[in-house]
Amino acid sequence: MTTFTATALQGETVDALVWRVLGAGSGTVEQVLDLNRDIAALGPVLPEGHPVSLPLLLTPEAPARAIVHLWD
């Protein structure tokens, strides 16, 4: 799995960091916890500046959609 590192902001939780950086939630937080096994020992709020490994999410390309113009 390809990863990259993000830095926690003041008062940030793991799920808030995941949402801020990746724009994802369900399922991704669990992947982050698997990548950072020691992070739970830090408590619910991460220390400011703590590095967190995040998975590189690959988003599938959306299929092309035809645009319908009602009055053309």
N, C-alpha and C positions, 0 to 999 in steps of 0.2 A: 504494500500500500504506500503510495506517495504521500508525504506529509510536508507541512511547513509550520513555522512557529509564529505565534501571535503573543502579544504582551497584554497582561491583564491591566485594566484601568482601576482606579480607586473605587472600592465598594462593589466590584463586579463579581458575579457568580459565574460558574462554568456555563450554565445555560444562557446567561446574558451575553457572555463572550462569544459563544457559538452563534447566537442569533446576530450579534453585531458584525462579526467577521464573515460568516458563511451565509447568513440569511436563512438558516435551516434550524430545525428543532428536533422533532421526533425521530429517534433512531440515531441521529448524529451525535447527540450528547453521550449516548452509550459508547459510541466509537471513540470519542475523545477520552472518556474515562478508561477505556481499555488501553489507549495509547499512553496515558499518564497515570499509571497505577498508584503512584504516591500522592496524587493530588487530593484524594479524599481526606488525608491526614491534616490538610491545611484548614479544614473547616468549610462552612458554606460560602464564605466570602473569601475570594482569593487575595493574597497580598498584592498591593500595587506593584507593577513591574515584573510579576512572576511570568516566566515563559511557559507557554502551553503549546504542545504539539497538536496540530489539527490535521484531519485528513483532507486531501485535495479531492473535492467533489467534482465529478464529471457530470454535467447536465446534458441530457439528450437534446438534440436539436428538435425544435418544434416543427411539425410538418407545415409546409406552406399552405396558407389558406387563401382562397379566392375572395377578393373584395367585391361585395355586391353594392352597387349604387342604385338606389331606388328610383331616382328621377332622371336617369341617363338613357 
